[in-house]
Amino acid sequence: MANAKGDRRERELVNRLDEAGFAVMRAPASGGATQRELPDVLAGNGDMFYAIEAKSSSGDPIYLSGEEVEALVYFSKNFGAKPKIGVRFDRENWYFFHPADVHQTDGGNYRVKKETALEDGDSMDDLWSDGEEVDSEHDLRDVLNAVAEGILSVEEAEAILK
């Protein structure tokens, strides 16, 4: 989100997370300010910690490169946070996905359509209660594929399947 609208959307996400009770910061190196691959936003509430890659769109599908998602998962694992892809389409709320729940294209990139975000995305309230219940939508095959592709660690897969 290197443009002015993207920066504004990231600041909006930080403010919304803060209003929802999270301690939150926008990573100063997001948008390519450093060689290190960092998520756009870090947020936590004392129980749950998230590393969020934020993307917005006026209505077109949102694409993330495979490298962006790999860097998010790698940072999250090392930091001890859950990786989330946050998406916002114009005139809609923010929605969040674990990288394993985002469609991977044949070219290795990731795509979130507006319809998918509205139907399947987690809301801000869902983030707050993320640790309280197991997401029954994960089936064994999806989780195993995510482990095989390096998107999920074995520990994350185990936690999802418990």
N, C-alpha and C positions, 0 to 999 in steps of 0.2 A: 504494500500500500504506500508507494513512494510519492503519490501526488497529494495535493492539498485536500481534496475530498477524502482520500484515504486516511490522511493524518487526522482530519476532523472526526471521522468515524471511529478511529482508534481512541481518541480522547473521549468521545461519547461513550464508548464501551467501558473505559476506565471509570467514568462518572457513574454509569449504571451499576457496575459491579460494586462500587463504593456505596451507593445508595442501598444496595441489596445486603450490605453488611460485610462485604469482603475487604480485607486489606489488599490493596491493589497498586500496581505501578506499571507504567508503560516503559518497556525496555528502551533505554536511550539509544541502543545500537540497532533497533529494528529499522528496516528500510535500507540496509546496506551501509550504515555508518561505520562498521567495523568488519574485519575479515571473519570474525566469529559468527557462527550461525546462532542467533538468539530468537526466541519467540517474541511476538509483539507485546504481549501483556503477561504479567505474572499476577496471580490472585490466590488468596487463601482465606479461610475462615477459622483457622485453628484446628480443624479436623480434616478438611479437604484442601489440597493445593493443586492449582492448575497452571499449566503453561499453555498459552493460547496464541494461535496464529490467526489473526483477524483479516477477513476479506469482505469487501462490499461490492455491490453491483446495482445498476439501475434496473436490472431485470434479466439480463443475460445470465447464463450459467456461470458459476464461479469456478475457475480452474486454479489448481496448485500444482507446482512441479513435484515430481517424485523426490527431488532433492530437498525441497522445502519441508515436505512431510517427514522424510527420514531425519532431517536435522531437528525437527520438533520432537520426534519420538526419542532421539538420542539425548537431547538436552533434558527432556522430561525425566527420562530414566535416571540420568546422572544427578539431577536436581532433587528427585523424589517427588515430582509432581505428576499429575495425570495430564496427558496431552489432549488438547481440545482444538478443534478447528471451529472458530467462530465466524458465522456468516450473517450478513445483513443485506437484505434487498430493500430498495427504496420503499418507503411507506410501510415497512414491516418491522417487527422486533428482531433482536439478535437471537440466533439459534446456534446450538453447539453440537458437535459430533466428535466421537472418538475417531481417530484416523482409520481404524478397522471398519468403521461403519460408512465410510465414504466410497463412492464408486470409483474404481480404478480403471482408467482407460487402457486400451490396447498398447498405447505408447508409454505406459507407466506413470502417467500423470493422474491427478485426482480431480473429480468434478462434483459440484453440488448444484442441482437445479433448484429453482425457487419452489416448485411444487414439493420436492423432496424435503426441503428445509421446513416448510409449513406443516407437512404431514408427519415427518419423522424426527425432526430436530428437537434437542432438549432446550427448554426455556431457561431463563435465569433462575427460576424457582427450582427447576430440576437440578441445576448445579449445586444449589444449597443442600439438597437432600440426596445427592448422588451416592453417598456412602451408606444410606439407610436401607436400601433395598436392591436386590439383584435385578438387572435388566433382563427380563425373560425373552427379549427379542433376539438375543445372541444364540444362535444354534451352534452346536459343536463343530460343524464343518467350517463355518465362518471364523470361529476362534482359532481352529487349527491352521487354517490358511493364513491368518494374520501372523501367527507364530512363524510359520514357514517362510513368509515374506519378510520377516524381521520387523513388522509393524508393532507386534506385541511381544513382550518378554514372556517367558514361561510363567513367571510370578503373576503378571497381569492376567494371563489367560486363566490361571488357577483361580484368581480372585473373581473373575467374571463368571466362571463355571460353578462356583460354590453356591 
